[in-house]
Amino acid sequence: MTPRPPRLTALAAAAALLAGGLMTAGASAQAADHGRTGAPVKAQDAPAITPTPQSVTNRPDRITITPTVTVVAGETADEPTLAVVEAALRKAGAKSVVRATRPSVNGLTVHVGDAGALAAQKLQGPSELPADGYVLGVGAGRIVLAGKDTTGTYYAAQTLRQILPQRKQPGAEVGGLAVRDWPGTALRGVIEGFYGTPWSHAARLDQLDYYGEHKMNIYVYSPKDDDYLRAKWRDAYPADRLAQIKDLTGRAVQRHVEFTYALSPGLSVCYSSDADAKALIDKFQSIWDIGVRTFAVPLDDISYTDWNCEADKAKWGTGGGAAGAAQAYLLNRVNKEFIATHPGAQPLQMVPTEYYNVSESAYKTALSQQLDPDVLVEWTGVGVVAPTMTVAQADAARKVFGHPILTWDNYPVNDYATNRLLLGPFNGREKGLPGRLAGITANPMIQPYASKLSLYTVADYSWNDAAYDPRTSWIKGLQEYAGGDPRTAAALRAFADVNYSSALNTDKAPDLTAELTRYWKSGDAKRLNSVLAALGAAPARLRAGLPDQGFIEDAAPWLDATEAWATASRTALRMVEAARDGNGAEAWTLRQELPGQVARAKSFTYTGLGGGKVPVLVGDGKLDGFIDAATAEHDRVLGVSGGPVATTNLGTYSTNSVARILDGDDSTYFWSDGAPAAGDQITVDLGESRDIGDITLAMGKPGSADDYIHAGVLEYSADGTTWQQLTAFSGKPDVTATPPAGTKARYVRARATAGQNSWVVVREFRVATTDGAVTGNPPAATGSALRSAVDGDPGTVYRGARAPEAGESLDVGLVSARAVTSVTVLQPAGSAAAADVQLRDTDGTWRTVGALDGAYTRIDTAGRTADAVRLAWRAGSEAPQIAEVVVGE
């Protein structure tokens, strides 16, 4: 293992800076006057450097990559840094890179870790910069990398790697440049702290490489499903597992990353026990012996109302204050008996049991007053997954905990939404926040390689929040991850866009949404088809061209689902265009392809930690929403109302969408994500005003029997504005009502009339319609109904239980005589029922106006007046299947 350089690490620097109080203006402000050289160039003129530097200035001179380049190492240059510099020079065209103690007379010289060499470039050195800061000068016949410390020089090397060209031959010219740069907060990195399948050893090594390249300097090893961190915290690691941690520690040192080992004893620890304190310290000692120097004790996601031993209750009593005192007691022992006795150990970190708010409590007071002042407290913001995080909240956290704050930011973690990839940018974090913190650690996804897209933006924000723009950073990150190839970058952006939304990014698929909105406004089908085709082709492009193939393995089912959803969406687009162009048969054919394509798009899964299959979501609410909207547009062109649609103002828990209340399956359900207040409602929209019959509202479910609207009313409306009450209900999950005969309504809703504590489950919300009598034979097969032939929804089908007999027919009443301009009959593909289509005149005579002709039949009836339509089955016809009989007015 490469020996750790003798320096004040970022963790120690953070504790030192914050132990006496907040950095009042942040690290960026602290360094704002530390010798900028000239005005920063415009963003479009500066080289693509990530994270975004604090100051970049063009110089009028330039240097040339000579065949032989001499590297002179100074006091802040270590082997990992020199390796980065030498590799970058060879990729820039240098045939030979040699190390020397003095500059070359003829060729290019690169000074690494030598601040004195900046004098020739008339640049100020890094002495006044914060830890990890650096100066990079290109010009005056040389390149100079000078860090505040060894990590700063390493970061200068990472910047040099980005600005040098990639050439096969020497001779490339590099424009003069001065970069003066420093981080916005002392600690910047990642905490592997999610529930679910822990990352592989190879993935962790790869992550450490990524952190070094992006100037992130801390990795906290805290996977919730590593038994040796939690359930088996007292037990020694098996030799192979310990060897892996040693391997990770060595790689972390090489990448200038603090490897933090986080042990979580809270499930079984006895805080007052000498034996448990010794077990914890012994475990830390075994990790120290393999090179780890940074330690944490997370006490999150445990109960502090139940002690693990009677001795703790006897010593501290009960309640939050007692728990805070007990935890402080144990942590202080670790701090004094382990951290303080091990020179080189970094400040201890801890995660409090109350880690997600800033409200005062007995627990926080005890921790604030009794915990050693140099211990760093980790905090997730206001909420477990905080949509926003502000300077004021950070100040409040610092005050209420009384200790330096290191954020455990739960983004892009997806252990609470395992069916999603969260590929949008780090968002909702106020400018100025990093400077109020000891640092920022982001909790990533179960998928390590896919996490890099978001982690890129975390690194960018935590280094230079003043210049940070989420979308700009996100796009830059996509381009970098695509290896600079424009086609691969476009494919990655399309895929990431349909996996964009999260608690931090409430907009779903913003790029695609803009295109869908444009289509519905402009009718530009060619443009939208091109967008959807590119989306469908993106998975294949990524599989062929993305440099990091680990991403492909991580994202495989989402890639498959994206391709399938794009296919279905293009079919829906073609259906709309065919319908609008008057090609009804083609539109109907395409519509019948949609259910199978949608089912395939919904079919992709991956295997979770317990072996269960987890279905994945892609572009939900947008791709499926477009298909729904396209289907509704086809209904409009056909002249039918379409199937009923359910809506609610309540939030949705997990994937239990409100659409499930209309799926005819009592085992599926809508489930709210909170308790209803008075006025909250669940509404069924029939599409047009209809004669309504019996109404059934089935709520609650096994295991959640109390989850229903406890006090409410069933109401109906023709216009959605004026409502009439059908019945009130209270204290029962199953509600039925029969409206007076002749009641017409478009909307029926269940509305809460009082607030409650329990959430709401609705299994089914059925509204029967009675307008237009439907009679005839053959009888409907089980699971079907005669009315399905004229219910306004081509997605439902009347299926005869047998072949028709002589003289049998399907008769559709029109309520009263009216002009009939056309009759359209839709049959499922493959159905070949034979029938004459007849209209009944006002004198009661049935007159034939045409015959069924395949799956799509449209007969122009020239405005004849009729009060009923009949399908008179022909002899020898097969069992009929009728999706819809549409009578034009």
N, C-alpha and C positions, 0 to 999 in steps of 0.2 A: 504494500500500500504506500502510495506517495505520502511522505510526512507532511503533516499540517503546518503551514507557515506560521511563525510566531507573530500573530497580529491580533488586534481587537476585532473579533468577529462581529457580523452585523447584529446578531442576537444580543451580544453584550453591549454593543453600541446603542441599540434600541433601549435596553434597560437603563443604561447610563444617562441617555438623553431624557428619558421620561420619568425616572425615579423621583426627581424633584418637582415634577409638574409637566404640563403639556408643552409641546413645541408650539408656541403660540401662533406662528405663521406658517408652519410646515417646513419640511426640508427644502422644498423648492424655493420658498421665500428666503430661507436661511442662506442659500447659495446665490441668490439673485444678483448680488453685486460682486460676486467673486471673479471679477476679471473677464467678462465677456469681451471677445475680440471682434469689434465691428458689429453691425446689425445682422441678425439672422437672415439668411436668404429666404426667398419665397419657397413654399413647400414644393412647387412644381420644379424648382431649379435644384433642390437639394437631392443628394443620392437617397435611395430607398434604404433607410436605416430603421431598424426596429430593436427595442422600443424607440419611440420618437425621442430624439435627443433634446436636451434643454436649449442648446445653442449650436447652430451650424452656420459657418461663414465661408463663402468662396474666397479663394486667394487668386491673384492674377497669374501666379506662376504654375508650373506643372512638373511632374516627375515622369521618368520613363522606366518601365520594367526592363532591366538589363538582363543579358543571359545569365550572369552570375550576380546574386544579391547577397550582400553581407549582413548578417544579423549580429548586433552588439547588445548583449544582455546586461541590464542594470540591476539595481538592488531589489526592485519589485517585480522582477520577471521570474516566473517559475516554469517548470517543464510543461505543464498543460498549456500555458500561455504561448510559449515558444512553439509548441506543436501546432497550435491554431495559426500562428503567424506564418510558419514555414509552409503549411499546407495551402494557405491562401495565396502565398507568393508563387508556388508551383502551378496552381490553377490559373494564375494570372499570366503564365508564360515563362517564368524563370526556369532555366534548365538546371541550375545549380544554386542551392542555398547553403551558405557556409557561415559558421559561427566564428566570431573573432572578438578580440578585446579592444580593437580600435576600428574606426571607419575605413572603408575602402577608398582608394584614390581614384579609381576609374569607374567602377560600377555603382549601382544604387546601394545605399546603406539604410537599414531599418534599425532604429534604436528602440529597444523594448525595455520599459521600466527605467528609463534614464531621463529624469526631468531636466537635467542640465542641458540636454541636446535641444531643448525647445528654444534656447536663447538665439540660435541661428535663424529661427523662424520668427523671432520677436513675439513669442507667445508666452503668456504667464503660466507658471507651473500649477500643479494641482494641490499645493499645500493647504490652501484655504477651503478646499472642497470638503463635503461630507464624506464619510466612509463609502467606499465603492465608486467614488467619482473618478473621472479621468480626463485627460486632455489628449487629443489626437491631432497631430499636425502633418499635413502632406504639402511639401513645398521646400524651397531653398535646397533642392538637390537631395532631400532625405525624407524619410517617414519617421515620426517619433510617436511612441506610445508611452504615456506617463500616467500612471495611476496614483491615486491617493494612497493605495495599498496594493497588495498583490491581486486582490479581487478586482480593483479598479483597472489595473493593467490588463487583466484577463478580459474585462469587458471592452477595453479599447481594442484588443485583438479581435473580439467578436464584431465590433464595428468595422474594423479594417477588412475583415472577411467579407462584409457586405458591400463595401464600396469599391473593392478591387474588381476589375473585369475578369472574365474567364476567357483565356486565350490559349491556344496550343503552342504559340511561338512567342518569344520575347519581343519587345518593341512597343508594347501598348503604352499609350500616354494616359496619365491619370491627372485630372484637374486638381489644382491646389485647393486645400480644404483645411479648415480649422474647426474641430469639434470640441466643445467644452461641455461636459455632461456629468450628471449626478442623479441619483434616485430620489423620488418623491417621498419615500418612506424606507426605513432601514431594512425591513423584512418583507420579502415579496416571493410568494411561492404557492405551494400546493399542500393540502392535507388529504391523504387517502383515508377518509373517515366515513365512507358510505357503508350501508348494509347491502349484502349481496355478494356475488362472486368476487373475491379479491383479485387484484391484478396478478398476472403471471410474473415470474422473476425477469423474464426477457422484457416484458412491457415496462417494468419499473426501471430497468437499466436504460431503456430507450427514453423514458420520461426524464431521467436525470440528464441525459444528453440534451434533450429539448430545453430543459430549464436553463442549463448553462448557456446555450445559444441565445436565449431570450432574456438574459440578465435576471433570472429568478434565483434566489439564493437560499431557499429553505424548502425542505420536503419533510413532512410529518408522516411517519409510518404509524397509521392508526386504523387499519381496516377492521370494521366491526365483527367480521366473521373469521378473524384469526383467533382461535381458541386460546393461544398462548398469551394473548393480550387481555383476555377477559375471563372466560370461564376457568382457564388453566393458568391464571396469571402467576401463581406461585411456582409452577413447574418450570424446570429448565428446558430449554429448547433441545430437540434432537440435533445431533451433530450436523445433519444436512441442512436443516433450517437455519441453524446458527451460521453456517458457512455462507448461506445466501445473504444474510444480513451483513456479514463482513464484506461480501462482494459489493453490495449496494453502498456500504459506507466508503469503500475505496473509490468507487466510481463518483460518489458525491464529492469527495475531496478533490478529485481531478477536475470536476466541473464547478468548483467553488460553490457548492451547495451544502448547507448545514443539514445533515441527516439527523432528524429528531425521532427518538424512539418514545412512543406514547403507550404507557401501560395503564390499563383501566381496571382497578381492583374493586370498584364500587359494588359489584353484584354480591360479593361475599366477604369483604374486608371487615375486620373488627378494628375500628380506628384506634382504640386504646390498647390494643394487643402489641406487646413487645415482639412477639413471634411474627405477627403480620408485618410490622414495620421492618423487621430484619429480612423477611422474605422479599419484600419489595426492594429493599436496598441490595440484597444479594442478587436479585434478578437484574437490577441496573448494573451491578458490578460485572456480571457476565457479559453484558452488552458493552460496557466500557472497555472490557478486555479485548474486544475485537475492533476497537477504534471509534466508537460512537462517543460524542462529547456533548450532545444536547438531549435533554430528557423532558418528558411531560407526563402528567398524571391527569387524564380526563376523568371527570366524575359526572358525566352527562348521562341522560337516559337511564337513571336509576331512581329509586324511591328514597326520600329522606324522612318519610313518616314511619318506616319500619326499620328498626335496627337489625343488624346481622348477629348481634350478640347482646346478652343482658348487661355485660360490663359497660357497654357504651351508654345504655339507658341509665345505669346507676351513676355514671360519671357526669353525663351532660343533661339528662332529662329527656324531654321530647320537644318536637316542633322544629321549625325551620332554623331558628337561632341555635338550637342545640346541634343540628346537622352542620351548620356553618362553622361552629366552634370545633367540632370533632374533625372536620376536614382540614381546617387550618392547623390543628394539632399534628395530624399525620404529615401534612405537607411540610410543616416547619421542621419536623424531625428529619425528613428526607433532605431538606435544604441544608440543615446543619450537619447531619451525619454523613451525607454523601456529596452533595454539590460543593459544600465549603471545604471538604477534605480532599477534593480532587482538583488540583491545579489544572486549568484549561477547560474545566466544565463550564458550560454556558448557563445563563439564568434558567431556572426551572420554569416550566409552563404548566398551567392547569386549566381545565375546563370546568366551570361551576355547574352545579345541578340546575340552577336558574341561569341559563346562558342566553336567553332569547328576549330580554326586555330591559328596560331601564327604571322600572318602578322600584321604589324602596321596599324593603322587606326585612324581617328579622334575620333571615338567612344571609342576605347581602351585607347587612350591618355587621354581623359576626365575622364574616369573611374579610370585610374591609378593615375592621379594627384589629383582627388577630393574625391574619396571614402576613408572613414576612413581606416587607415592602418591595423587594426586588423580584418577586414572582410575577410572571406575566399571566394575565387572565385572558382567556379566549372567549369571544362573544360573537353571536351570530347576527346581531342587529335587533331591531324590533320585529320579532317574528322568527320562527325557525328558518323559513325561507323568506328573507326580507325583500319585498319588491323595491324598496328604496332604502338608502342609508345616507344620513346627513351628518354634517359637522356638528350640529346641535345634539344629535343623538349620541355621537361619539363622545362629546364633552360630558353628556349626562352619564354615559356608561363609565367614563373615567372617574366621575365624581361618586357615583353610587357604589362602584366596586373598590374605589380607592387604590387602584393599581394600574400599571400600564396595560393598555388594551391591544391585543392581537386579534384581528377579526378572523373568525372561522366563517367564511362567506359561503353559504350553501348554494353555490352556482359554479358549474353547470350540473351539479349532482342530480341524478334521476332515480334514486332508489325509492322515491315516493311516487314516481311516474315511470315505472319500468318499461312501459310500452312505447316510450318516446325517446328520441334523441334530441337533446337540447343544444342546437348548433348556432344559436344567435349570439350576439356580442354581450359582454359584460355591460350592464346598463343600470340606470337608476342610482348611481353613486355620485354624490355631489363633489364638485371640484373643491379642493382644499381638504378633503377627508383624509387622504393618506398622511398628510403632515400632522394630523392629530392622533395618529395611531403608532403603536410600536411596529405594526406591519399588517399585511393582508395575506391570508392564506385562503385559497379557493378550494372547495371540496368538489372534486370532479365526478364524472359519470362512471358507471360500472365499466363502460367501454373506454379504455385508456387512449387509444389512438384517435378515436372520434372526439375525445375531449380537447384535443389540441386546438381545434378551431376557436373554441371559446377561451381557452387558456392563453392563446396569443393576445387576445384583447385584455385579459386580466393583467398580463405582463406589461402591456402598453399603458394601461391606466395607472397601475401602481408605480410605474417609473416616472411618468410625466402626465399627471392628471390635468394640468393646466391646458395642455395641447390636445387632450384626448377627445375624440368624437367617436361614439360607438360604431356608427355605420362605416365611417372612413376606415377605422381600424379593422373592422370585420372584413371589408373588401380587400385591404392590404394583406390580411392574414390568409384569405382564400388564395390570393395570387401567389404568396410565398409557398403555401402548402401544395399548390399545384405545380411547383417546380418552375414557375415562370412561363409555363405553356398557356397561351391564351385560351385555346379550346378546352383544355382540362380545367382551367380556372372558371370558364363559363359553365361547364358541366357541374363543377363543385358548387358554384353559386346557386344554380338551379336546384340542386339537391338540398343544400343547406337552407335555402329559402323555404322549402316545404317542411323543414324540420326546425323552424326558427323560433316558434313561440314558447314562452315559459312564464313564470311569475315575474321575471324581469323584463320580458319582451312580450307585451300583451298583443301586439299585432301578429296575426297569423299570416304566414306566407306573404309578406308585403309586396314583393315583386310580382308574384302570380296574381295577387288580389288586384293590383293596379291593371294588369292585362285583362282580367275577367271583367272588371268595371268598364274598361275601355270598350270591350266587345259589346256589352249590353247597351252601351250608349251609341256606339258608332256602327255596329254590325259588321266590323272588319273581321270576317271569319278567316281570311287568309293569314292575317297576322297572328291571330290566336292559335290557329292550327300549327303555325311555325313554332310558336312558344311551347305548345304542348308536345310537339314532335321533338323539340330539343330536350324537354324534360324527360320524355320517354327514352331518349338516346343517352341521357346523362349517365345512367348506371354502367352501360357498356363502355363508355368513354373513360369513366373513372377506373373501371377494372383494368382497362388496357393501359392507361396513361398516368395514373396517380403514382408518384414515387413511393409513397408510404403505403405499402400493401396491407399493413396492419389495420388501416382504416377500412379496407374492403372487408376484412374478416369481421371487424366490429359491426359494420353497418349492413352486412349482407342481406338480412331479411327486409330492412328498410329500403335498400336499393331495389330489391325484387318488387316490393310493394309500390314503390315510386313508378317503376316501369309499367306495372299493371294499372295503377290509377291513371296514368297518362293515356294509356290505351283506351280505357273506359271513357275518359273525358273527351278524347278525340271522336269516339263513337257518338257520344252525346252531342257534340258540336255538329257532326255530319247529320245527325237526326234532325236537329233544329233547322239547319239550312235546307235539307230536303223538304221538310214540312212547309217552310216558308216559300219554297220554290214551287209548291203544289205537287210534289212527288210524294204522295201519301203512302204508296206501297213501299217505297224505299225507306221512308221514315219509320214505318211500322216494323219493317224488317230489322232496322238498326235498333229500334227500341227493345225488341225482343232479345237482342244480343247483350243488352246492358246488364240484366240481372246476373248472368253468368260471369261477365267481366268484373262486376262489382264484387261478387262473391269471391272470385279469385284474388282480387286486390286486398280483400279483408282476411285472406287465408294464411298469410305469412306469419310465422312465429319464430321465437328462439327459445332455447332451453334455459330456464332460470336455475338458481342455486339449488333448489330442492328437487329439480328434475321436471318441474311443471312447464307446460308450454305457455309462453307469453305472447299473445297477439300484438302486432306492432301497429302503430298509428302513423300515418303520413299525410300531411296537408289536411287534417280533419277539419271539417267546417268550411273548407275551400274547394278541394277537389270533389269530395262527395256533395258539397253544397252546390257546386256548379252542375253536377249531374242531376240533382234534385230540381234546380232551376230550369235546366234544359228540358227535363221531363214535364215540368209545369208549363213551359212554353209550348211543347208539343200538345199538351192537353188543351191549351188555349186555341191553337190552330185547329185542332179536331173539333172544338166546341163543347168540351166536357169540363166539369169542375175539377177533376182529379181526385185523388184520395184525400182523406182528411189529414190535417197537419196539426201536430201538438206543439204548443209553446208554453213557456213559464218564465216568470221573472226570478225564480229561485235558481241558485247556482247548482251545478251538477257535481256529484261526488264520483270521482274516477271516470269510468266510461259508461256510467249508467244513465244514458241520455234520455231525454223526455220522449223521443220518438218511440221508445220501447212500449209506451202505454197503448200504442195502436197496432202492435205487431201480431195481435191475436194469440200470443204465447203468455200464459199466466205465470210461467217460471222466470220470465225476464221482467225488468222493472226499471222505472225511473227512481233515482235516489238523490235527494237534495244534499248539498254539502253544508247545510245549516238549518236551524229551526226557522219556521215561517213566522212572520209578524202579521198582524191584522192587515188585510188587504192583499197579501200575496196570493197568487192564483196560478192555476193550471188550466189551459184553455184548449179546446178542440175546435179547429176551423174546418168546416165542411166544404169550403170553397165557393159556395153560393147558397142562397137561401133555399132551404129544403123543408118539406114536411117531416117533422121528427117524431119518433116513437120512443120506446123504452130507453132509459139511460141507466148505465151501470158503472159505478166507480168502485174499483177494488183496490184497497190500500193495505199497507203493512205486509210483512213477510215473516216466515219462520226465522227466529233468531233476532228479529227486530219488530216484535209484535206491537210495540208502542209507537212505531214510526208511521204516523198517519195524521191527517188534519183533524185535530180533536174537536174543533168547533168551526163550522163553516156552513156555506149555502151552495146549492146548485142553481145556476142562473143561465138564461139564454138571451140572445140578442140577434137581431137581423143585421145591424150595422156596426156592432162592436162599440157603440157609444151608449145606447139606451138598453138597460138590462132589466129583465123580469125574473123574479124568483120562482123557482120550481118547488124547492123544498129546503128546509134547514136540517142540519144533522149535528149530532154531538155524541162523542164517546163511543163511536163505532167505526171500524175501518171499512166496512162494506156498505155502500149506499146505493139505493135504487130509486128511480122516480119515473112516473108515467105522465107526460104532459097531456093537457086536454086535446081532444081530437081536433085536427086542423091546425095545430101549432106549427108555425114556420120559423126557422132560425138558421142562421149561418154559423153562429158561435154558441158553444156551450162551455161553461167553465165551473170549476170548483174553486171557491174563494174562501180563504180563512177569515173568520170574523174576530179572532182573538189570537194573541201571541201564545207561544208554548216553548218548552225546552227541547223536545224531541224533534228529530228530523222527519222528513216525509218520504215514504215509499209509495209509489203508485204502480200496481201491476198492470191494470187495464182500465181504460176509460172508453166505454163503448156507447155510441150514440146511434140508435137505429133510425133509418129513414123510411118513410112510407109513401112518398109522392110517386104517382104513376104505378098503378097495380101491375104486377108481373105474374102471369099465370101460364100454365101449360105443362107439357110433358116432353120428353121423359123427366122423371123426378131427378133432382140434383143428387150427385154422388156424395158420399160422406165427406164432410169438410168443405163442401161447396154449397151454393145457394142459387136459386133462380135469379134473385135480385142482383147477383154479381154481374149479370149481363147488362145491366143498366144502372149501375151504382155510381157512374161518373168516374170510375177508376179503371182504366184499361189493364191495370196490374192485377186485378182480381178476375177470376174466370168461373163462369157457370160450366160445370162438367156434368153431362148427363150420365145417369147411373147405368144406362143401357142404350142400345140402338133404338131409334124412334119406331113406333108402329104406325100403321096406316091411319091417316087422319090427324096425327098429333102435330102440335105446333107450339111455338113460344110466342105469347101475346104480350105486348107492351102497351099499356094504356097511357094516353097523353093528357089525362085529367079532363081536358075539354078539347073540342075541335079547334084546329089552328092550321095555318099554312105550313106545309112541309116542303122545304126546298131540296132536301137530299136525305138519303139514308145511307149511313156508312156502317158496315159490319166488320168487326175485327175478330179474327180467329188466331189462336196460337199457331206458330209455324208447325207444319206437319199435319194440322187438323184439316180434314176434307169433308166436313158435313155438307150435305146437299140440301138446299131449300129454296123455295120461291120466296121472294120478298114482297109482301103485300101491304097495302094501306086500306084502312076502313073508312069509306066515305061517310058523310053525314046521314045517309039513308041506311047505313048498316051494311052496305055491300063491300065485300073484300075484293080488291082489284090488284092484280099482280103488276109490279112495276119493274121487276128484274129478278135476278137469281144470284145466289152466292157464287163467287168466283175466286177461290183460293183464300189466302190469309187476309187479304185486304179487298174489300168490295165497297165501291162508292157508286151510288145510283142517284142521278139527277132526276128529281121528281117534279121539277118545273113549278113549284109552289102549289101543288095540289093541297086541298083541304082534307084533313083526316083527324080522327080522334084516337087512332091506335095503329100500331105496326105489328105485323105478324111475320114470323119465319115459319113457313109451312114446310115441314120436312118431307123430302121425297122418299119414295120407296127405296129400300136398300141403302139408305144413308147410314154412316157409322154413328156411334154415340157422339152427340154434338159437344163442341167446346166453343163457347162464345165469350170473348173477352169484353166486348162492349158493342152495344147497338147505339149509334149516335144519330139522333134525329135533328137535322138542321132546320133552323127557322128562317 
